[in-house]
Amino acid sequence: MDGPLGVRDFGRKLNALADARTAATFRNAAAPTMGEIVLSRFEQNTALKPTVAKLALSDLFHPIDTLRRTEATARVMWTAYGRGRGGRLDRWLLVFAYSASVIAWLSDRSADRRRTQTAVRIALALIGVR
């Protein structure tokens, strides 16, 4: 179901709210790292982790919608990051790095979130940002 109460619609709304919060959090921040931006996103959504996990299962069956949502998030993150990056290639590289980080975050049960932090650091290093 993808009406007003469907999981896809819910995912779009959840992403839009999280994107707005990320933009507001970093609007006046002095040169945050991309790692800080990504990790703050996970921190903001800690309480919603079980819901995000269910959405991620739905995402597997709706890759185009998922990529569109994640690309919008990448735009917000690059804007927060600044430093002259965020073109088309940068956005798509971040889509894949962020998606890999989300999978790590969803599977990380450690109290210190070390696995998530390591995955974010590696994924971002692969696309040339920190």
Secondary structure as UniProt FT lines:
FT   TURN            4..5
FT   HELIX           7..26
FT   TURN            27..28
FT   HELIX           34..44
FT   HELIX           46..48
FT   HELIX           49..59
FT   TURN            60..61
FT   HELIX           63..81
FT   TURN            83..84
FT   HELIX           88..107
FT   TURN            111..112
FT   HELIX           114..126
FT   TURN            127..128
//
